[in-house]
Amino acid sequence: MIAVVAGASGLVGREVVSQLLETSSIETVIAVGRSRLGLEHRKLREVSISSLSDLRSVHTELKGDAYLCCLGTTIKKAGSQEAFRKVDHDAIVAFGEVAKTNVAKSFVLVSAAGANAKSNFFYNRVKGETERDLAAMNLSSLTIFRPGLLMGARQEFRLTEKAAVIVGTVASAVLPKRVSRAVMTHADQLAQHMIATAIVAKPGLTVIEARDI
């Protein structure tokens, strides 16, 4: 099986690539992105693009069976709501179109808890619109994960998230496990679930909430 990963340089994406490389049923891992991962592995092939808007133009280099989308940014990092939408909606939808064109067996997306196309909150609304537009493509197998606050070692420093992680870690020690799982999601566990789901390729649309990850 060939796995194609978008957003491989992020917290979840790097974990997904790392675990895919160690999965026996995965023969090749294709990572597409604007920056190199700095990894060397016989299974890994990287496809470099100058902009996420170029995803459709390299679809012939991204032929695979399972597509795992870990693309995502923040409004602060993107610089504006418009720039945020280009990543968290437009690029993800473009990757979905690549998967559709290449007759993907499965497509797995990292979305977010609270995603809702009718939300009054911009972030949740964009996430929901992205889910809606992917679902409209009628992919053979589409699984959407809605994690809580992502826990793991980021390469970039985010002060607000760092503070939230500290508070969340303390809270998880006293809260029931079912409650803490609904609030926080460990990147390595999310990656494990994503890969297992991509391999199984359950037909139709499946949405998995944070409490079930």
C-alpha positions in Angstrom: 0.0 0.0 0.0 1.2 3.5 -0.8 0.4 6.3 1.7 0.4 10.0 0.7 0.7 12.5 3.5 0.0 16.3 3.3 1.1 18.5 6.2 3.9 16.1 7.2 6.0 18.8 8.8 3.5 19.5 11.6 3.0 17.9 15.0 0.6 15.2 13.8 2.0 14.9 10.3 5.5 14.1 11.5 4.1 11.4 13.8 2.0 10.0 11.0 5.0 9.7 8.7 7.2 8.2 11.4 4.6 5.5 12.2 3.8 4.8 8.5 7.5 4.1 7.9 7.4 1.5 10.6 4.1 -0.1 9.3 4.8 -3.3 7.4 1.8 -3.1 5.1 2.9 0.3 3.9 5.4 0.0 1.0 5.9 3.6 0.2 5.3 6.9 2.0 4.9 10.0 -0.2 5.2 13.3 1.8 4.1 16.4 -0.1 4.9 19.9 1.3 6.8 23.2 1.0 9.6 22.1 3.3 11.8 19.0 3.5 11.4 16.7 6.5 15.1 16.0 7.0 14.5 12.3 7.1 16.2 9.5 5.3 14.3 6.2 4.8 14.1 3.7 2.0 10.3 3.9 2.0 10.1 7.7 2.0 9.7 9.9 -1.1 9.2 13.6 -0.8 7.4 15.9 -3.3 8.3 19.5 -2.9 5.9 22.3 -3.9 6.5 26.1 -3.6 2.9 26.7 -2.5 0.0 24.6 -1.3 -2.0 26.0 -4.2 0.2 23.8 -6.4 -1.2 20.5 -5.0 -3.4 19.8 -8.0 -0.5 20.4 -10.4 1.5 17.5 -8.9 -1.3 15.0 -8.7 0.5 12.5 -11.0 3.4 12.4 -8.5 0.9 11.7 -5.6 -0.6 8.5 -6.8 -1.4 6.3 -3.8 -3.9 4.2 -2.0 -4.3 6.0 1.4 -4.3 9.8 1.7 -3.7 11.3 5.1 -4.3 15.0 5.5 -2.6 16.8 8.4 -2.7 20.3 7.0 -3.5 23.1 9.4 -2.3 26.4 10.7 -3.3 29.2 13.0 -4.7 32.7 12.1 -1.6 34.2 13.9 0.8 32.2 11.8 -1.1 32.6 8.6 -1.4 36.3 9.1 -5.0 36.8 8.3 -8.3 35.0 8.1 -8.0 34.8 4.3 -4.6 33.2 4.5 -5.8 30.8 7.2 -8.7 29.7 4.9 -6.3 29.0 2.1 -4.6 26.4 4.2 -7.4 25.0 6.3 -9.9 24.9 3.6 -8.6 25.4 0.1 -5.4 23.3 0.3 -7.3 20.5 2.1 -10.0 20.4 -0.5 -7.3 20.4 -3.2 -5.7 17.4 -1.6 -9.1 15.7 -1.5 -9.4 16.4 -5.3 -6.0 14.8 -5.8 -7.1 11.7 -3.9 -10.4 11.6 -5.9 -8.5 11.9 -9.2 -6.2 9.1 -8.2 -9.1 6.9 -7.1 -8.0 6.7 -3.5 -9.0 3.8 -1.4 -9.2 6.0 1.7 -8.9 9.6 2.8 -8.3 10.6 6.4 -8.5 14.1 7.7 -7.4 15.8 10.9 -10.1 18.4 11.6 -10.9 19.8 15.0 -13.4 19.5 17.9 -16.3 21.9 17.4 -16.1 21.9 13.6 -19.4 23.2 12.2 -20.1 24.9 8.9 -22.8 27.0 10.7 -20.7 28.1 13.7 -20.4 31.7 14.6 -16.7 31.2 15.3 -14.5 31.6 12.2 -12.1 28.8 13.1 -14.9 26.2 13.7 -16.8 27.4 10.7 -13.9 27.0 8.3 -13.2 23.5 9.7 -16.8 22.6 9.2 -17.0 24.0 5.7 -13.9 21.9 4.9 -15.5 18.8 6.2 -18.7 19.6 4.2 -16.8 20.1 1.0 -14.8 16.9 1.3 -17.9 14.9 2.1 -19.5 16.3 -1.1 -16.8 14.7 -3.2 -18.2 11.2 -2.3 -14.7 9.7 -1.7 -14.8 6.0 -1.5 -13.7 6.1 2.2 -13.6 9.4 4.2 -12.7 9.5 7.9 -12.7 12.7 9.8 -11.0 13.0 13.1 -12.0 15.9 15.4 -9.2 15.9 18.1 -9.1 18.1 21.1 -6.1 20.2 22.2 -3.2 18.4 20.5 -0.5 17.2 22.9 3.1 16.5 21.8 6.4 18.1 21.1 6.0 20.8 18.5 9.0 22.1 16.5 7.5 25.6 16.7 6.7 27.4 20.0 3.2 28.5 20.5 2.8 30.4 23.8 -0.9 30.1 24.1 -1.0 26.4 23.3 2.0 25.7 25.6 0.1 27.3 28.5 -3.1 25.3 27.6 -1.1 22.1 27.5 0.4 22.8 31.0 -3.1 23.5 32.4 -4.5 20.5 30.5 -1.8 18.1 31.8 -2.5 19.1 35.4 -6.3 18.8 34.8 -5.9 15.3 33.2 -4.4 14.1 36.5 -7.6 14.8 38.4 -10.3 14.5 35.7 -11.9 11.2 34.7 -10.2 9.7 31.6 -13.3 10.0 29.5 -13.4 13.7 30.2 -9.7 14.4 29.6 -9.9 12.5 26.3 -12.6 14.8 25.1 -10.4 17.8 25.8 -6.9 16.6 24.9 -5.6 14.4 22.2 -2.1 12.9 22.1 -0.5 13.3 18.6 1.0 9.8 18.7 -2.3 8.2 19.5 -4.1 10.2 16.9 -1.6 9.1 14.3 -2.0 5.5 15.2 -5.8 5.7 14.8 -5.4 7.6 11.5 -3.1 4.9 10.0 -5.3 2.0 11.2 -8.4 3.7 9.7 -6.6 4.5 6.4 -5.6 0.8 6.0 -9.0 -0.6 6.8 -10.7 1.9 4.4 -14.3 1.7 5.8 -16.7 2.7 3.0 -18.5 6.1 3.2 -18.1 8.9 5.7 -17.1 8.4 9.3 -16.6 11.1 11.9 -14.6 10.3 15.0 -14.8 12.7 18.0 -12.0 13.4 20.4 -13.5 11.3 23.2 -13.2 8.2 20.9 -9.6 8.8 19.8 
